[in-house]
Amino acid sequence: MAIERVIILALVASSLIAMASAIAGTATFYTVYVPSACYGFQDQGTMIAAANPALYNNGAACGRSYRVRCTGRTNDGVLQPCRNGEITVRIVDLCPGCGPDQLDLSQEAFSMIADPNAGRIRIDYNPA
């Protein structure tokens, strides 16, 4: 019984630490996945994202995974865009027009955490 409590407490503590270290940003989505800056014409699936120039860091981010969670709206178009849950995406491309702390998610990934009609959402993301 004591070991179970310790395990549960450790899981709760690790979740709180992960949330505290999350990067607050925004997300948009895109629909043409190849070619990509990291993998050329190789298909990398649909749970993917393009990184802002700072995160991309001349290709250093290629292949890295991030957990992404919708935290709210950025405009008046869709009042409650978030859907429950968190997704994991892999960086496969550069988003040269993205601002600091912005990710450009695949349409499929965006749709799992938010209503695509929102177009842009607030997110938290962490390395996976």
C-alpha positions as CSV (number, residue, x, y, z in Angstrom):
1,M,0.0,0.0,0.0
2,A,2.8,2.4,0.9
3,I,4.6,1.7,-2.4
4,E,1.4,2.4,-4.4
5,R,1.1,5.8,-2.7
6,V,4.7,6.7,-3.5
7,I,4.2,5.7,-7.1
8,I,1.0,7.8,-7.4
9,L,2.7,10.8,-5.7
10,A,5.7,10.5,-8.1
11,L,3.4,10.5,-11.1
12,V,1.5,13.5,-9.8
13,A,4.8,15.4,-9.1
14,S,6.2,14.6,-12.6
15,S,3.0,15.8,-14.2
16,L,3.2,19.1,-12.3
17,I,6.8,19.5,-13.2
18,A,6.1,18.9,-16.9
19,M,3.2,21.4,-16.9
20,A,5.4,24.0,-15.1
21,S,8.1,23.7,-17.8
22,A,5.8,23.9,-20.8
23,I,6.4,26.5,-23.4
24,A,3.4,28.7,-24.0
25,G,2.9,29.5,-27.7
26,T,0.5,29.4,-30.6
27,A,-0.3,26.9,-33.3
28,T,-1.6,27.0,-36.8
29,F,-1.8,24.2,-39.4
30,Y,-0.7,23.4,-42.9
31,T,-1.7,20.8,-45.4
32,V,1.2,20.1,-47.8
33,Y,3.7,17.9,-46.1
34,V,6.3,17.1,-48.8
35,P,8.8,18.3,-49.5
36,S,10.0,19.1,-46.0
37,A,13.1,20.9,-44.9
38,C,14.2,17.9,-42.9
39,Y,13.3,14.9,-45.0
40,G,12.8,16.2,-48.6
41,F,10.2,14.0,-50.4
42,Q,10.1,11.2,-47.8
43,D,6.7,10.8,-46.3
44,Q,6.8,11.3,-42.5
45,G,3.1,10.6,-41.8
46,T,0.6,13.1,-40.4
47,M,1.5,13.6,-36.8
48,I,4.1,16.2,-37.7
49,A,4.9,19.8,-37.3
50,A,7.0,22.6,-38.7
51,A,9.1,24.6,-36.2
52,N,9.6,28.3,-35.9
53,P,13.1,29.4,-37.0
54,A,14.5,29.6,-33.5
55,L,13.3,26.1,-32.5
56,Y,14.3,24.7,-35.9
57,N,17.9,26.0,-35.3
58,N,19.3,25.2,-38.7
59,G,17.8,21.7,-38.7
60,A,18.8,20.7,-35.1
61,A,15.1,20.2,-34.3
62,C,14.5,17.7,-37.1
63,G,13.1,14.4,-35.7
64,R,12.5,15.8,-32.3
65,S,9.1,15.1,-30.7
66,Y,6.9,17.5,-28.8
67,R,3.8,17.0,-26.7
68,V,1.2,19.7,-27.6
69,R,-1.9,20.7,-25.8
70,C,-4.5,23.4,-26.8
71,T,-5.0,26.0,-24.0
72,G,-7.4,28.4,-25.6
73,R,-8.4,30.7,-28.5
74,T,-6.5,33.5,-30.1
75,N,-9.5,35.3,-31.8
76,D,-13.2,35.7,-31.6
77,G,-14.0,33.3,-34.4
78,V,-14.3,30.0,-32.4
79,L,-15.0,30.7,-28.8
80,Q,-14.0,27.3,-27.5
81,P,-11.7,25.7,-30.0
82,C,-9.9,23.2,-27.7
83,R,-10.6,19.5,-27.7
84,N,-9.5,17.4,-24.8
85,G,-6.2,15.7,-24.8
86,E,-2.6,16.1,-25.8
87,I,-0.8,15.0,-29.0
88,T,2.8,14.2,-29.8
89,V,4.2,15.5,-33.1
90,R,7.6,15.2,-34.7
91,I,9.4,18.2,-36.3
92,V,9.9,17.6,-40.0
93,D,9.9,21.1,-41.4
94,L,10.8,24.7,-41.0
95,C,8.0,27.3,-40.7
96,P,9.9,30.5,-41.9
97,G,6.9,32.7,-41.3
98,C,6.2,31.4,-37.8
99,G,6.7,33.7,-34.8
100,P,8.5,32.8,-31.6
101,D,7.1,29.8,-29.8
102,Q,4.8,29.0,-32.7
103,L,4.3,25.6,-34.2
104,D,2.7,24.9,-37.5
105,L,1.0,21.5,-37.1
106,S,-0.3,19.2,-39.7
107,Q,-4.0,19.6,-40.3
108,E,-4.6,16.1,-38.8
109,A,-2.6,16.9,-35.6
110,F,-4.3,20.3,-35.2
111,S,-7.7,18.7,-35.6
112,M,-7.1,16.3,-32.8
113,I,-6.6,19.1,-30.2
114,A,-8.7,21.9,-31.7
115,D,-11.4,22.9,-34.1
116,P,-9.7,23.7,-37.4
117,N,-12.1,26.5,-38.0
118,A,-10.2,28.4,-35.3
119,G,-7.1,28.6,-37.6
120,R,-4.8,29.7,-34.7
121,I,-4.9,28.5,-31.1
122,R,-2.9,29.0,-27.9
123,I,-0.9,26.0,-26.9
124,D,1.6,24.6,-24.4
125,Y,4.3,22.3,-25.7
126,N,7.1,20.3,-24.2
127,P,9.8,18.0,-25.6
128,A,8.4,14.5,-25.5
